[in-house]
Amino acid sequence: MQQTEKYWNLINRIVLVAIIIMAGVGVVLAFTPKVRQLQEYQTTHDKLQQRINVTLAAEQDLKDKQRRFNSDPEFVEKVAHEVGYARTNETIFHFPEESGSY
């Protein structure tokens, strides 16, 4: 009787450990896709945040230029020259870019 009871206790322990291991594996398998999905969402979030930061920087640059257009006549003249405008008494010289071959 004692021997049979020892075997049943051993079998019960083995079965309990097997159930615990299977439950652990089940939990890991259940949450692995969610962890991957979370990582993808985080990557997407980081990329979008970077785009937002670039857009905000460009917006700030445009606001600064707009402010300078309204208050800095030298800046307005500089930008006008860059796009090809000149005053009536100015002469604009365009020099062709040199190619590397002679």
DANOR-V808583 format. One record per pair of residues at least 4 apart in sequence whose ideal C-beta (glycine too) atoms are under 7 Angstrom apart, sorted by sequence separation. I is the first residue (numbers start at 1). J is the second residue. If there is no record, write none. Layout:
i->I j->J
i->I j->J
This chain:
i->1 j->5
i->2 j->6
i->3 j->7
i->4 j->8
i->5 j->9
i->6 j->10
i->7 j->11
i->8 j->12
i->9 j->13
i->10 j->14
i->11 j->15
i->12 j->16
i->13 j->17
i->14 j->18
i->15 j->19
i->16 j->20
i->17 j->21
i->18 j->22
i->19 j->23
i->20 j->24
i->21 j->25
i->22 j->26
i->23 j->27
i->24 j->28
i->25 j->29
i->26 j->30
i->27 j->31
i->28 j->32
i->31 j->35
i->32 j->36
i->33 j->37
i->34 j->38
i->35 j->39
i->36 j->40
i->37 j->41
i->38 j->42
i->39 j->43
i->40 j->44
i->41 j->45
i->42 j->46
i->43 j->47
i->44 j->48
i->45 j->49
i->46 j->50
i->47 j->51
i->48 j->52
i->49 j->53
i->50 j->54
i->51 j->55
i->52 j->56
i->53 j->57
i->54 j->58
i->55 j->59
i->56 j->60
i->57 j->61
i->58 j->62
i->59 j->63
i->60 j->64
i->61 j->65
i->62 j->66
i->63 j->67
i->64 j->68
i->65 j->69
i->66 j->70
i->67 j->71
i->68 j->72
i->72 j->76
i->73 j->77
i->74 j->78
i->75 j->79
i->76 j->80
i->77 j->81
i->78 j->82
i->79 j->83
i->81 j->85
i->86 j->90
i->80 j->85
i->81 j->86
i->69 j->75
i->86 j->92
i->68 j->75
i->69 j->76
